[in-house]
């Protein structure tokens, strides 16, 4: 059952909702690629809610 729910979340309708702006991901932190290790430490500590984004300058 869990697999079915996961697949439903990945449906094309969900992706189009992101494309149209109806769904917006929550970005908790942004790090430059050079600070990927710091971003990984934050992820391991689980002290955030949302996505951790690595940016390429």
C-alpha positions as CSV (number, residue, x, y, z in Angstrom):
1,X,0.0,0.0,0.0
2,X,2.7,2.4,0.9
3,X,4.2,2.1,-2.6
4,X,0.9,2.9,-4.2
5,X,0.7,6.2,-2.2
6,X,4.2,7.1,-3.2
7,X,3.5,6.6,-6.8
8,X,0.3,8.7,-6.6
9,X,2.4,11.5,-5.2
10,X,4.7,11.3,-8.2
11,X,1.8,11.6,-10.7
12,X,2.1,14.0,-13.6
13,X,-0.7,16.1,-12.1
14,X,1.5,17.0,-9.1
15,X,4.4,18.0,-11.4
16,X,2.1,20.3,-13.4
17,X,1.0,21.9,-10.1
18,X,4.6,22.8,-9.4
19,X,5.0,24.1,-12.9
20,X,2.0,26.4,-12.6
21,X,3.0,27.6,-9.1
22,X,0.0,26.0,-7.4
23,X,2.4,24.0,-5.3
24,X,5.6,25.7,-4.0
25,X,8.4,23.8,-2.2
26,X,9.5,25.1,1.2
27,X,13.1,26.1,1.0
28,X,14.7,25.9,4.5
29,X,18.3,26.8,3.5
30,X,20.4,27.6,0.5
31,X,24.1,26.8,0.4
32,X,26.7,27.5,-2.3
33,X,28.1,24.2,-3.7
34,X,31.4,25.0,-2.0
35,X,29.6,24.5,1.3
36,X,28.0,21.2,0.5
37,X,29.6,19.6,3.6
38,X,27.9,22.2,5.8
39,X,24.5,21.5,4.1
40,X,25.0,17.8,4.6
41,X,25.7,18.3,8.3
42,X,22.5,20.3,8.6
43,X,20.6,17.5,6.8
44,X,22.1,14.8,9.2
45,X,21.1,16.9,12.2
46,X,17.5,17.1,10.9
47,X,17.2,20.6,12.4
48,X,15.1,22.0,9.6
49,X,11.7,21.8,7.8
50,X,11.7,22.1,4.1
51,X,14.3,21.6,1.4
52,X,18.0,22.2,1.4
53,X,19.2,23.7,-1.8
54,X,22.7,23.7,-3.2
55,X,23.4,26.6,-5.6
56,X,26.0,26.8,-8.4
57,X,27.6,30.2,-8.8
